[in-house]
Amino acid sequence: MGLMDDLTGALEKISTEAEKALNQGKAKVGQLQLERQMDAAARKVGYMELDRYRGRPVDDSARAELIYQMAGLEDQIAASQAAPAEETKTAEQTATPAEPAEPTQAPPAPGGPEGVA
């Protein structure tokens, strides 16, 4: 049954890696959506500043609200960038350790490294 155990282990590893890649992809999509929202808000603030420069009326409360939203989006983007690193560390810590490899050298003989005292 060693072959079946090997296949089962390999399939589990592939499944875990595929799930990890899928989660990373979802995280990246979410991060891109946040960045697009940030860009849209920044564009609106930029147009408001141009209006102000040209002497046109600007709704300061709307401008302040956009800047507040941008600060929140910036925090969310930073959190989404930090989250994958934390998930990777957690996954590595909870992974089942591999079986120890067989020693390649014989253990030292009793009485010291040289073997004879």
C-alpha positions in Angstrom: 0.0 0.0 0.0 3.1 2.3 0.0 2.2 3.5 -3.5 -1.3 4.4 -2.5 0.0 6.3 0.5 2.5 8.1 -1.7 -0.3 9.1 -4.2 -2.6 10.2 -1.4 0.1 12.3 0.1 0.9 13.9 -3.3 -2.7 14.6 -4.0 -3.2 16.3 -0.6 -0.1 18.4 -1.3 -1.4 19.4 -4.7 -4.8 20.2 -3.2 -3.2 22.4 -0.5 -1.0 24.2 -3.0 -4.0 24.8 -5.3 -6.1 26.2 -2.5 -3.2 28.4 -1.4 -2.9 29.8 -5.0 -6.6 30.4 -5.2 -6.6 32.3 -1.9 -3.7 34.4 -3.1 -5.5 35.2 -6.3 -8.6 36.2 -4.4 -6.6 38.4 -2.1 -4.9 40.1 -5.2 -8.3 40.7 -6.8 -9.6 42.3 -3.6 -6.4 44.5 -3.4 -6.8 45.6 -7.0 -10.4 46.6 -6.3 -9.3 48.7 -3.3 -6.6 50.4 -5.4 -9.2 51.2 -8.1 -11.5 52.8 -5.5 -8.5 54.8 -4.2 -7.6 56.0 -7.7 -11.2 57.1 -8.4 -11.3 59.0 -5.1 -8.0 60.6 -5.8 -9.1 61.6 -9.3 -12.2 63.3 -7.8 -10.1 65.2 -5.3 -7.7 66.2 -8.0 -10.6 67.7 -10.1 -11.9 69.5 -7.0 -8.4 71.0 -6.5 -8.4 72.1 -10.1 -11.8 73.7 -9.7 -10.5 75.5 -6.6 -7.4 76.7 -8.5 -9.6 78.0 -11.3 -11.8 79.8 -8.8 -14.8 77.5 -9.1 -16.8 76.7 -6.0 -15.8 73.4 -4.3 -17.9 71.5 -1.7 -15.3 71.3 1.1 -17.4 68.7 3.0 -17.5 66.4 -0.1 -13.7 66.9 -0.5 -13.1 66.1 3.2 -15.3 63.0 2.9 -13.3 61.8 -0.1 -10.0 62.3 1.7 -11.4 60.4 4.7 -12.4 57.5 2.4 -9.0 57.5 0.8 -7.3 57.2 4.3 -9.6 54.2 5.0 -8.8 52.6 1.7 -5.1 53.2 2.2 -5.4 51.3 5.6 -7.3 48.5 3.9 -4.7 48.2 1.1 -1.9 48.0 3.7 -3.8 45.4 5.7 -4.4 43.3 2.5 -0.7 43.4 1.7 0.3 42.3 5.1 -2.4 39.5 5.3 -0.8 37.1 2.7 2.6 37.3 4.5 0.9 36.3 7.8 -1.1 33.5 6.2 2.1 32.1 4.7 3.8 32.1 8.1 0.8 30.5 9.7 0.6 27.8 7.0 4.3 27.0 7.4 4.0 26.7 11.2 0.9 24.5 11.1 2.2 22.2 8.2 2.9 18.7 9.3 6.6 18.2 9.5 8.2 15.8 7.0 9.6 12.6 8.3 13.2 13.0 9.4 15.7 11.9 6.8 17.9 9.0 7.6 21.3 10.1 8.9 24.0 10.1 6.2 26.8 9.5 8.6 27.2 7.0 11.4 26.8 8.4 14.9 30.1 9.2 16.7 31.6 6.3 18.5 31.5 6.4 22.3 34.4 8.2 24.0 34.6 11.3 21.8 34.6 12.4 18.2 37.7 10.4 17.3 36.2 7.2 18.7 39.1 6.1 20.8 40.3 8.0 23.9 
